[in-house]
Amino acid sequence: MLSAIGTLLLVLSLALGGGGITVAAAQSSMPDDPLYSVKTWSEALRASLTENEQARLQLALMLFNRRAEELQSMFQGELTPP
């Protein structure tokens, strides 16, 4: 019984911890990277969890600036955004 609970806790820790690591790694991804969808998903989730209207607007502005920087970086590298 104890080993089954331990195994379950280990599996849950690895799954949740691995997901957190993936989201953290995705934060520096660019639109042509495979983890970019994880990045945009985590940003959308963060926005939906923000209850304060002013904080939500500040977050939207920060994300807008991040998208502009990504596009500028891609254009400087002579890449075409998808």
mmCIF file as gemmi writes it, N, C-alpha and C atoms, coordinates in Angstrom:
data_model
loop_
_atom_site.group_PDB
_atom_site.id
_atom_site.type_symbol
_atom_site.label_atom_id
_atom_site.label_alt_id
_atom_site.label_comp_id
_atom_site.label_asym_id
_atom_site.label_entity_id
_atom_site.label_seq_id
_atom_site.pdbx_PDB_ins_code
_atom_site.Cartn_x
_atom_site.Cartn_y
_atom_site.Cartn_z
_atom_site.occupancy
_atom_site.B_iso_or_equiv
_atom_site.pdbx_formal_charge
_atom_site.auth_seq_id
_atom_site.auth_asym_id
_atom_site.pdbx_PDB_model_num
ATOM 1 N N . MET Axp A 1 ? 0.827 -1.191 0 1 0 ? 1 A 1
ATOM 2 C CA . MET Axp A 1 ? 0 0 0 1 0 ? 1 A 1
ATOM 3 C C . MET Axp A 1 ? 0.867 1.249 0 1 0 ? 1 A 1
ATOM 4 N N . LEU Axp A 2 ? 1.873 1.268 0.852 1 0 ? 2 A 1
ATOM 5 C CA . LEU Axp A 2 ? 2.735 2.437 0.954 1 0 ? 2 A 1
ATOM 6 C C . LEU Axp A 2 ? 3.536 2.65 -0.323 1 0 ? 2 A 1
ATOM 7 N N . SER Axp A 3 ? 3.98 1.577 -0.962 1 0 ? 3 A 1
ATOM 8 C CA . SER Axp A 3 ? 4.757 1.73 -2.19 1 0 ? 3 A 1
ATOM 9 C C . SER Axp A 3 ? 3.876 2.229 -3.336 1 0 ? 3 A 1
ATOM 10 N N . ALA Axp A 4 ? 2.598 1.881 -3.342 1 0 ? 4 A 1
ATOM 11 C CA . ALA Axp A 4 ? 1.688 2.367 -4.379 1 0 ? 4 A 1
ATOM 12 C C . ALA Axp A 4 ? 1.471 3.871 -4.246 1 0 ? 4 A 1
ATOM 13 N N . ILE Axp A 5 ? 1.328 4.344 -3.014 1 0 ? 5 A 1
ATOM 14 C CA . ILE Axp A 5 ? 1.162 5.782 -2.774 1 0 ? 5 A 1
ATOM 15 C C . ILE Axp A 5 ? 2.454 6.515 -3.139 1 0 ? 5 A 1
ATOM 16 N N . GLY Axp A 6 ? 3.575 5.942 -2.772 1 0 ? 6 A 1
ATOM 17 C CA . GLY Axp A 6 ? 4.866 6.544 -3.105 1 0 ? 6 A 1
ATOM 18 C C . GLY Axp A 6 ? 5.073 6.633 -4.608 1 0 ? 6 A 1
ATOM 19 N N . THR Axp A 7 ? 4.7 5.568 -5.312 1 0 ? 7 A 1
ATOM 20 C CA . THR Axp A 7 ? 4.817 5.565 -6.77 1 0 ? 7 A 1
ATOM 21 C C . THR Axp A 7 ? 3.914 6.615 -7.386 1 0 ? 7 A 1
ATOM 22 N N . LEU Axp A 8 ? 2.694 6.714 -6.898 1 0 ? 8 A 1
ATOM 23 C CA . LEU Axp A 8 ? 1.757 7.709 -7.407 1 0 ? 8 A 1
ATOM 24 C C . LEU Axp A 8 ? 2.282 9.129 -7.173 1 0 ? 8 A 1
ATOM 25 N N . LEU Axp A 9 ? 2.806 9.381 -5.983 1 0 ? 9 A 1
ATOM 26 C CA . LEU Axp A 9 ? 3.372 10.703 -5.687 1 0 ? 9 A 1
ATOM 27 C C . LEU Axp A 9 ? 4.574 11.011 -6.566 1 0 ? 9 A 1
ATOM 28 N N . LEU Axp A 10 ? 5.4 10.022 -6.829 1 0 ? 10 A 1
ATOM 29 C CA . LEU Axp A 10 ? 6.561 10.214 -7.689 1 0 ? 10 A 1
ATOM 30 C C . LEU Axp A 10 ? 6.134 10.541 -9.115 1 0 ? 10 A 1
ATOM 31 N N . VAL Axp A 11 ? 5.165 9.81 -9.63 1 0 ? 11 A 1
ATOM 32 C CA . VAL Axp A 11 ? 4.674 10.058 -10.989 1 0 ? 11 A 1
ATOM 33 C C . VAL Axp A 11 ? 4.058 11.452 -11.096 1 0 ? 11 A 1
ATOM 34 N N . LEU Axp A 12 ? 3.248 11.84 -10.118 1 0 ? 12 A 1
ATOM 35 C CA . LEU Axp A 12 ? 2.646 13.174 -10.129 1 0 ? 12 A 1
ATOM 36 C C . LEU Axp A 12 ? 3.704 14.266 -10.042 1 0 ? 12 A 1
ATOM 37 N N . SER Axp A 13 ? 4.726 14.077 -9.201 1 0 ? 13 A 1
ATOM 38 C CA . SER Axp A 13 ? 5.79 15.071 -9.076 1 0 ? 13 A 1
ATOM 39 C C . SER Axp A 13 ? 6.541 15.237 -10.388 1 0 ? 13 A 1
ATOM 40 N N . LEU Axp A 14 ? 6.843 14.131 -11.034 1 0 ? 14 A 1
ATOM 41 C CA . LEU Axp A 14 ? 7.565 14.212 -12.3 1 0 ? 14 A 1
ATOM 42 C C . LEU Axp A 14 ? 6.716 14.862 -13.38 1 0 ? 14 A 1
ATOM 43 N N . ALA Axp A 15 ? 5.447 14.531 -13.415 1 0 ? 15 A 1
ATOM 44 C CA . ALA Axp A 15 ? 4.568 15.1 -14.436 1 0 ? 15 A 1
ATOM 45 C C . ALA Axp A 15 ? 4.392 16.601 -14.238 1 0 ? 15 A 1
ATOM 46 N N . LEU Axp A 16 ? 4.112 17.014 -13.011 1 0 ? 16 A 1
ATOM 47 C CA . LEU Axp A 16 ? 3.905 18.439 -12.754 1 0 ? 16 A 1
ATOM 48 C C . LEU Axp A 16 ? 5.214 19.216 -12.823 1 0 ? 16 A 1
ATOM 49 N N . GLY Axp A 17 ? 6.262 18.657 -12.312 1 0 ? 17 A 1
ATOM 50 C CA . GLY Axp A 17 ? 7.562 19.319 -12.367 1 0 ? 17 A 1
ATOM 51 C C . GLY Axp A 17 ? 8.07 19.441 -13.783 1 0 ? 17 A 1
ATOM 52 N N . GLY Axp A 18 ? 7.902 18.388 -14.569 1 0 ? 18 A 1
ATOM 53 C CA . GLY Axp A 18 ? 8.321 18.426 -15.968 1 0 ? 18 A 1
ATOM 54 C C . GLY Axp A 18 ? 7.523 19.433 -16.764 1 0 ? 18 A 1
ATOM 55 N N . GLY Axp A 19 ? 6.24 19.556 -16.443 1 0 ? 19 A 1
ATOM 56 C CA . GLY Axp A 19 ? 5.406 20.555 -17.126 1 0 ? 19 A 1
ATOM 57 C C . GLY Axp A 19 ? 5.853 21.961 -16.794 1 0 ? 19 A 1
ATOM 58 N N . GLY Axp A 20 ? 6.216 22.189 -15.54 1 0 ? 20 A 1
ATOM 59 C CA . GLY Axp A 20 ? 6.7 23.507 -15.131 1 0 ? 20 A 1
ATOM 60 C C . GLY Axp A 20 ? 8.022 23.857 -15.789 1 0 ? 20 A 1
ATOM 61 N N . ILE Axp A 21 ? 8.883 22.875 -15.915 1 0 ? 21 A 1
ATOM 62 C CA . ILE Axp A 21 ? 10.172 23.097 -16.575 1 0 ? 21 A 1
ATOM 63 C C . ILE Axp A 21 ? 9.956 23.413 -18.051 1 0 ? 21 A 1
ATOM 64 N N . THR Axp A 22 ? 9.018 22.718 -18.682 1 0 ? 22 A 1
ATOM 65 C CA . THR Axp A 22 ? 8.722 22.969 -20.087 1 0 ? 22 A 1
ATOM 66 C C . THR Axp A 22 ? 8.194 24.381 -20.292 1 0 ? 22 A 1
ATOM 67 N N . VAL Axp A 23 ? 7.29 24.803 -19.427 1 0 ? 23 A 1
ATOM 68 C CA . VAL Axp A 23 ? 6.741 26.164 -19.533 1 0 ? 23 A 1
ATOM 69 C C . VAL Axp A 23 ? 7.842 27.19 -19.318 1 0 ? 23 A 1
ATOM 70 N N . ALA Axp A 24 ? 8.724 26.964 -18.359 1 0 ? 24 A 1
ATOM 71 C CA . ALA Axp A 24 ? 9.828 27.891 -18.113 1 0 ? 24 A 1
ATOM 72 C C . ALA Axp A 24 ? 10.771 27.951 -19.311 1 0 ? 24 A 1
ATOM 73 N N . ALA Axp A 25 ? 11.052 26.799 -19.904 1 0 ? 25 A 1
ATOM 74 C CA . ALA Axp A 25 ? 11.941 26.769 -21.066 1 0 ? 25 A 1
ATOM 75 C C . ALA Axp A 25 ? 11.301 27.443 -22.274 1 0 ? 25 A 1
ATOM 76 N N . ALA Axp A 26 ? 9.991 27.405 -22.365 1 0 ? 26 A 1
ATOM 77 C CA . ALA Axp A 26 ? 9.287 27.979 -23.515 1 0 ? 26 A 1
ATOM 78 C C . ALA Axp A 26 ? 9.27 29.498 -23.491 1 0 ? 26 A 1
ATOM 79 N N . GLN Axp A 27 ? 9.541 30.119 -22.352 1 0 ? 27 A 1
ATOM 80 C CA . GLN Axp A 27 ? 9.422 31.576 -22.24 1 0 ? 27 A 1
ATOM 81 C C . GLN Axp A 27 ? 10.402 32.323 -23.131 1 0 ? 27 A 1
ATOM 82 N N . SER Axp A 28 ? 11.483 31.708 -23.543 1 0 ? 28 A 1
ATOM 83 C CA . SER Axp A 28 ? 12.442 32.376 -24.421 1 0 ? 28 A 1
ATOM 84 C C . SER Axp A 28 ? 12.299 31.92 -25.872 1 0 ? 28 A 1
ATOM 85 N N . SER Axp A 29 ? 11.266 31.155 -26.177 1 0 ? 29 A 1
ATOM 86 C CA . SER Axp A 29 ? 11.103 30.645 -27.536 1 0 ? 29 A 1
ATOM 87 C C . SER Axp A 29 ? 10.604 31.728 -28.482 1 0 ? 29 A 1
ATOM 88 N N . MET Axp A 30 ? 10.899 31.536 -29.751 1 0 ? 30 A 1
ATOM 89 C CA . MET Axp A 30 ? 10.496 32.462 -30.813 1 0 ? 30 A 1
ATOM 90 C C . MET Axp A 30 ? 9.379 31.796 -31.628 1 0 ? 30 A 1
ATOM 91 N N . PRO Axp A 31 ? 8.673 32.573 -32.449 1 0 ? 31 A 1
ATOM 92 C CA . PRO Axp A 31 ? 7.532 32.017 -33.19 1 0 ? 31 A 1
ATOM 93 C C . PRO Axp A 31 ? 7.849 30.799 -34.06 1 0 ? 31 A 1
ATOM 94 N N . ASP Axp A 32 ? 9.088 30.634 -34.472 1 0 ? 32 A 1
ATOM 95 C CA . ASP Axp A 32 ? 9.418 29.473 -35.3 1 0 ? 32 A 1
ATOM 96 C C . ASP Axp A 32 ? 9.914 28.274 -34.485 1 0 ? 32 A 1
ATOM 97 N N . ASP Axp A 33 ? 9.906 28.38 -33.153 1 0 ? 33 A 1
ATOM 98 C CA . ASP Axp A 33 ? 10.338 27.296 -32.273 1 0 ? 33 A 1
ATOM 99 C C . ASP Axp A 33 ? 9.165 26.389 -31.903 1 0 ? 33 A 1
ATOM 100 N N . PRO Axp A 34 ? 9.44 25.105 -31.66 1 0 ? 34 A 1
ATOM 101 C CA . PRO Axp A 34 ? 8.369 24.174 -31.292 1 0 ? 34 A 1
ATOM 102 C C . PRO Axp A 34 ? 7.665 24.513 -29.975 1 0 ? 34 A 1
ATOM 103 N N . LEU Axp A 35 ? 8.354 25.142 -29.031 1 0 ? 35 A 1
ATOM 104 C CA . LEU Axp A 35 ? 7.752 25.448 -27.731 1 0 ? 35 A 1
ATOM 105 C C . LEU Axp A 35 ? 6.976 26.762 -27.72 1 0 ? 35 A 1
ATOM 106 N N . TYR Axp A 36 ? 6.888 27.442 -28.85 1 0 ? 36 A 1
ATOM 107 C CA . TYR Axp A 36 ? 6.217 28.738 -28.882 1 0 ? 36 A 1
ATOM 108 C C . TYR Axp A 36 ? 4.738 28.619 -28.502 1 0 ? 36 A 1
ATOM 109 N N . SER Axp A 37 ? 4.091 27.54 -28.904 1 0 ? 37 A 1
ATOM 110 C CA . SER Axp A 37 ? 2.678 27.368 -28.552 1 0 ? 37 A 1
ATOM 111 C C . SER Axp A 37 ? 2.509 27.194 -27.04 1 0 ? 37 A 1
ATOM 112 N N . VAL Axp A 38 ? 3.487 26.564 -26.381 1 0 ? 38 A 1
ATOM 113 C CA . VAL Axp A 38 ? 3.447 26.439 -24.922 1 0 ? 38 A 1
ATOM 114 C C . VAL Axp A 38 ? 3.584 27.825 -24.294 1 0 ? 38 A 1
ATOM 115 N N . LYS Axp A 39 ? 4.44 28.647 -24.863 1 0 ? 39 A 1
ATOM 116 C CA . LYS Axp A 39 ? 4.639 30.01 -24.367 1 0 ? 39 A 1
ATOM 117 C C . LYS Axp A 39 ? 3.351 30.821 -24.466 1 0 ? 39 A 1
ATOM 118 N N . THR Axp A 40 ? 2.716 30.814 -25.629 1 0 ? 40 A 1
ATOM 119 C CA . THR Axp A 40 ? 1.496 31.599 -25.809 1 0 ? 40 A 1
ATOM 120 C C . THR Axp A 40 ? 0.351 31.037 -24.974 1 0 ? 40 A 1
ATOM 121 N N . TRP Axp A 41 ? 0.307 29.72 -24.804 1 0 ? 41 A 1
ATOM 122 C CA . TRP Axp A 41 ? -0.715 29.11 -23.952 1 0 ? 41 A 1
ATOM 123 C C . TRP Axp A 41 ? -0.542 29.565 -22.507 1 0 ? 41 A 1
ATOM 124 N N . SER Axp A 42 ? 0.709 29.563 -22.022 1 0 ? 42 A 1
ATOM 125 C CA . SER Axp A 42 ? 0.945 29.968 -20.627 1 0 ? 42 A 1
ATOM 126 C C . SER Axp A 42 ? 0.628 31.449 -20.438 1 0 ? 42 A 1
ATOM 127 N N . GLU Axp A 43 ? 0.886 32.277 -21.446 1 0 ? 43 A 1
ATOM 128 C CA . GLU Axp A 43 ? 0.559 33.696 -21.353 1 0 ? 43 A 1
ATOM 129 C C . GLU Axp A 43 ? -0.953 33.907 -21.326 1 0 ? 43 A 1
ATOM 130 N N . ALA Axp A 44 ? -1.664 33.154 -22.146 1 0 ? 44 A 1
ATOM 131 C CA . ALA Axp A 44 ? -3.129 33.261 -22.155 1 0 ? 44 A 1
ATOM 132 C C . ALA Axp A 44 ? -3.714 32.799 -20.818 1 0 ? 44 A 1
ATOM 133 N N . LEU Axp A 45 ? -3.157 31.754 -20.267 1 0 ? 45 A 1
ATOM 134 C CA . LEU Axp A 45 ? -3.611 31.267 -18.965 1 0 ? 45 A 1
ATOM 135 C C . LEU Axp A 45 ? -3.349 32.312 -17.882 1 0 ? 45 A 1
ATOM 136 N N . ARG Axp A 46 ? -2.176 32.911 -17.927 1 0 ? 46 A 1
ATOM 137 C CA . ARG Axp A 46 ? -1.834 33.96 -16.958 1 0 ? 46 A 1
ATOM 138 C C . ARG Axp A 46 ? -2.806 35.132 -17.066 1 0 ? 46 A 1
ATOM 139 N N . ALA Axp A 47 ? -3.139 35.514 -18.288 1 0 ? 47 A 1
ATOM 140 C CA . ALA Axp A 47 ? -4.078 36.623 -18.49 1 0 ? 47 A 1
ATOM 141 C C . ALA Axp A 47 ? -5.464 36.261 -17.976 1 0 ? 47 A 1
ATOM 142 N N . SER Axp A 48 ? -5.891 35.037 -18.207 1 0 ? 48 A 1
ATOM 143 C CA . SER Axp A 48 ? -7.23 34.646 -17.76 1 0 ? 48 A 1
ATOM 144 C C . SER Axp A 48 ? -7.32 34.535 -16.241 1 0 ? 48 A 1
ATOM 145 N N . LEU Axp A 49 ? -6.19 34.292 -15.577 1 0 ? 49 A 1
ATOM 146 C CA . LEU Axp A 49 ? -6.184 34.183 -14.118 1 0 ? 49 A 1
ATOM 147 C C . LEU Axp A 49 ? -5.998 35.53 -13.427 1 0 ? 49 A 1
ATOM 148 N N . THR Axp A 50 ? -5.691 36.565 -14.199 1 0 ? 50 A 1
ATOM 149 C CA . THR Axp A 50 ? -5.508 37.901 -13.632 1 0 ? 50 A 1
ATOM 150 C C . THR Axp A 50 ? -6.873 38.544 -13.465 1 0 ? 50 A 1
ATOM 151 N N . GLU Axp A 51 ? -7.253 38.823 -12.23 1 0 ? 51 A 1
ATOM 152 C CA . GLU Axp A 51 ? -8.594 39.343 -11.951 1 0 ? 51 A 1
ATOM 153 C C . GLU Axp A 51 ? -8.665 40.859 -12.014 1 0 ? 51 A 1
ATOM 154 N N . ASN Axp A 52 ? -7.621 41.538 -11.599 1 0 ? 52 A 1
ATOM 155 C CA . ASN Axp A 52 ? -7.599 42.99 -11.568 1 0 ? 52 A 1
ATOM 156 C C . ASN Axp A 52 ? -7.519 43.534 -13.003 1 0 ? 52 A 1
ATOM 157 N N . GLU Axp A 53 ? -8.451 44.403 -13.362 1 0 ? 53 A 1
ATOM 158 C CA . GLU Axp A 53 ? -8.515 44.924 -14.728 1 0 ? 53 A 1
ATOM 159 C C . GLU Axp A 53 ? -7.25 45.701 -15.103 1 0 ? 53 A 1
ATOM 160 N N . GLN Axp A 54 ? -6.747 46.513 -14.193 1 0 ? 54 A 1
ATOM 161 C CA . GLN Axp A 54 ? -5.538 47.285 -14.486 1 0 ? 54 A 1
ATOM 162 C C . GLN Axp A 54 ? -4.332 46.365 -14.666 1 0 ? 54 A 1
ATOM 163 N N . ALA Axp A 55 ? -4.217 45.352 -13.841 1 0 ? 55 A 1
ATOM 164 C CA . ALA Axp A 55 ? -3.124 44.384 -13.974 1 0 ? 55 A 1
ATOM 165 C C . ALA Axp A 55 ? -3.239 43.624 -15.289 1 0 ? 55 A 1
ATOM 166 N N . ARG Axp A 56 ? -4.465 43.307 -15.696 1 0 ? 56 A 1
ATOM 167 C CA . ARG Axp A 56 ? -4.684 42.612 -16.967 1 0 ? 56 A 1
ATOM 168 C C . ARG Axp A 56 ? -4.258 43.491 -18.143 1 0 ? 56 A 1
ATOM 169 N N . LEU Axp A 57 ? -4.548 44.795 -18.066 1 0 ? 57 A 1
ATOM 170 C CA . LEU Axp A 57 ? -4.139 45.711 -19.127 1 0 ? 57 A 1
ATOM 171 C C . LEU Axp A 57 ? -2.621 45.856 -19.17 1 0 ? 57 A 1
ATOM 172 N N . GLN Axp A 58 ? -1.98 45.919 -18.013 1 0 ? 58 A 1
ATOM 173 C CA . GLN Axp A 58 ? -0.518 45.989 -17.979 1 0 ? 58 A 1
ATOM 174 C C . GLN Axp A 58 ? 0.109 44.727 -18.553 1 0 ? 58 A 1
ATOM 175 N N . LEU Axp A 59 ? -0.481 43.586 -18.25 1 0 ? 59 A 1
ATOM 176 C CA . LEU Axp A 59 ? 0.002 42.323 -18.796 1 0 ? 59 A 1
ATOM 177 C C . LEU Axp A 59 ? -0.168 42.299 -20.315 1 0 ? 59 A 1
ATOM 178 N N . ALA Axp A 60 ? -1.312 42.775 -20.806 1 0 ? 60 A 1
ATOM 179 C CA . ALA Axp A 60 ? -1.543 42.815 -22.251 1 0 ? 60 A 1
ATOM 180 C C . ALA Axp A 60 ? -0.516 43.715 -22.934 1 0 ? 60 A 1
ATOM 181 N N . LEU Axp A 61 ? -0.195 44.834 -22.331 1 0 ? 61 A 1
ATOM 182 C CA . LEU Axp A 61 ? 0.812 45.732 -22.896 1 0 ? 61 A 1
ATOM 183 C C . LEU Axp A 61 ? 2.192 45.078 -22.899 1 0 ? 61 A 1
ATOM 184 N N . MET Axp A 62 ? 2.53 44.382 -21.813 1 0 ? 62 A 1
ATOM 185 C CA . MET Axp A 62 ? 3.811 43.688 -21.75 1 0 ? 62 A 1
ATOM 186 C C . MET Axp A 62 ? 3.905 42.611 -22.838 1 0 ? 62 A 1
ATOM 187 N N . LEU Axp A 63 ? 2.808 41.861 -23.028 1 0 ? 63 A 1
ATOM 188 C CA . LEU Axp A 63 ? 2.81 40.81 -24.043 1 0 ? 63 A 1
ATOM 189 C C . LEU Axp A 63 ? 2.861 41.398 -25.451 1 0 ? 63 A 1
ATOM 190 N N . PHE Axp A 64 ? 2.206 42.533 -25.652 1 0 ? 64 A 1
ATOM 191 C CA . PHE Axp A 64 ? 2.272 43.218 -26.946 1 0 ? 64 A 1
ATOM 192 C C . PHE Axp A 64 ? 3.713 43.622 -27.25 1 0 ? 64 A 1
ATOM 193 N N . ASN Axp A 65 ? 4.395 44.189 -26.261 1 0 ? 65 A 1
ATOM 194 C CA . ASN Axp A 65 ? 5.792 44.583 -26.446 1 0 ? 65 A 1
ATOM 195 C C . ASN Axp A 65 ? 6.679 43.369 -26.713 1 0 ? 65 A 1
ATOM 196 N N . ARG Axp A 66 ? 6.391 42.256 -26.047 1 0 ? 66 A 1
ATOM 197 C CA . ARG Axp A 66 ? 7.153 41.024 -26.269 1 0 ? 66 A 1
ATOM 198 C C . ARG Axp A 66 ? 6.974 40.535 -27.707 1 0 ? 66 A 1
ATOM 199 N N . ARG Axp A 67 ? 5.733 40.568 -28.22 1 0 ? 67 A 1
ATOM 200 C CA . ARG Axp A 67 ? 5.499 40.15 -29.613 1 0 ? 67 A 1
ATOM 201 C C . ARG Axp A 67 ? 6.244 41.063 -30.593 1 0 ? 67 A 1
ATOM 202 N N . ALA Axp A 68 ? 6.247 42.377 -30.301 1 0 ? 68 A 1
ATOM 203 C CA . ALA Axp A 68 ? 6.943 43.327 -31.174 1 0 ? 68 A 1
ATOM 204 C C . ALA Axp A 68 ? 8.448 43.044 -31.176 1 0 ? 68 A 1
ATOM 205 N N . GLU Axp A 69 ? 9.018 42.754 -30.01 1 0 ? 69 A 1
ATOM 206 C CA . GLU Axp A 69 ? 10.445 42.422 -29.923 1 0 ? 69 A 1
ATOM 207 C C . GLU Axp A 69 ? 10.756 41.132 -30.671 1 0 ? 69 A 1
ATOM 208 N N . GLU Axp A 70 ? 9.877 40.143 -30.58 1 0 ? 70 A 1
ATOM 209 C CA . GLU Axp A 70 ? 10.079 38.885 -31.29 1 0 ? 70 A 1
ATOM 210 C C . GLU Axp A 70 ? 10.086 39.118 -32.797 1 0 ? 70 A 1
ATOM 211 N N . LEU Axp A 71 ? 9.125 39.916 -33.278 1 0 ? 71 A 1
ATOM 212 C CA . LEU Axp A 71 ? 9.073 40.209 -34.712 1 0 ? 71 A 1
ATOM 213 C C . LEU Axp A 71 ? 10.313 40.968 -35.165 1 0 ? 71 A 1
ATOM 214 N N . GLN Axp A 72 ? 10.731 41.945 -34.38 1 0 ? 72 A 1
ATOM 215 C CA . GLN Axp A 72 ? 11.922 42.712 -34.719 1 0 ? 72 A 1
ATOM 216 C C . GLN Axp A 72 ? 13.151 41.801 -34.771 1 0 ? 72 A 1
ATOM 217 N N . SER Axp A 73 ? 13.266 40.914 -33.822 1 0 ? 73 A 1
ATOM 218 C CA . SER Axp A 73 ? 14.387 39.984 -33.784 1 0 ? 73 A 1
ATOM 219 C C . SER Axp A 73 ? 14.376 39.061 -34.996 1 0 ? 73 A 1
ATOM 220 N N . MET Axp A 74 ? 13.202 38.593 -35.382 1 0 ? 74 A 1
ATOM 221 C CA . MET Axp A 74 ? 13.113 37.709 -36.549 1 0 ? 74 A 1
ATOM 222 C C . MET Axp A 74 ? 13.471 38.461 -37.829 1 0 ? 74 A 1
ATOM 223 N N . PHE Axp A 75 ? 12.994 39.687 -37.961 1 0 ? 75 A 1
ATOM 224 C CA . PHE Axp A 75 ? 13.298 40.481 -39.155 1 0 ? 75 A 1
ATOM 225 C C . PHE Axp A 75 ? 14.785 40.795 -39.239 1 0 ? 75 A 1
ATOM 226 N N . GLN Axp A 76 ? 15.434 41.058 -38.09 1 0 ? 76 A 1
ATOM 227 C CA . GLN Axp A 76 ? 16.873 41.321 -38.089 1 0 ? 76 A 1
ATOM 228 C C . GLN Axp A 76 ? 17.655 40.078 -38.479 1 0 ? 76 A 1
ATOM 229 N N . GLY Axp A 77 ? 17.138 38.929 -38.142 1 0 ? 77 A 1
ATOM 230 C CA . GLY Axp A 77 ? 17.771 37.665 -38.524 1 0 ? 77 A 1
ATOM 231 C C . GLY Axp A 77 ? 17.35 37.209 -39.904 1 0 ? 77 A 1
ATOM 232 N N . GLU Axp A 78 ? 16.631 38.066 -40.607 1 0 ? 78 A 1
ATOM 233 C CA . GLU Axp A 78 ? 16.144 37.788 -41.96 1 0 ? 78 A 1
ATOM 234 C C . GLU Axp A 78 ? 15.284 36.525 -42.011 1 0 ? 78 A 1
ATOM 235 N N . LEU Axp A 79 ? 14.491 36.327 -40.971 1 0 ? 79 A 1
ATOM 236 C CA . LEU Axp A 79 ? 13.548 35.222 -40.934 1 0 ? 79 A 1
ATOM 237 C C . LEU Axp A 79 ? 12.156 35.762 -41.177 1 0 ? 79 A 1
ATOM 238 N N . THR Axp A 80 ? 11.298 34.945 -41.743 1 0 ? 80 A 1
ATOM 239 C CA . THR Axp A 80 ? 9.925 35.335 -41.959 1 0 ? 80 A 1
ATOM 240 C C . THR Axp A 80 ? 9.067 34.722 -40.867 1 0 ? 80 A 1
ATOM 241 N N . PRO Axp A 81 ? 8.35 35.573 -40.125 1 0 ? 81 A 1
ATOM 242 C CA . PRO Axp A 81 ? 7.477 35.024 -39.073 1 0 ? 81 A 1
ATOM 243 C C . PRO Axp A 81 ? 6.385 34.142 -39.691 1 0 ? 81 A 1
ATOM 244 N N . PRO Axp A 82 ? 6.033 33.08 -38.984 1 0 ? 82 A 1
ATOM 245 C CA . PRO Axp A 82 ? 4.983 32.203 -39.516 1 0 ? 82 A 1
ATOM 246 C C . PRO Axp A 82 ? 3.629 32.883 -39.55 1 0 ? 82 A 1
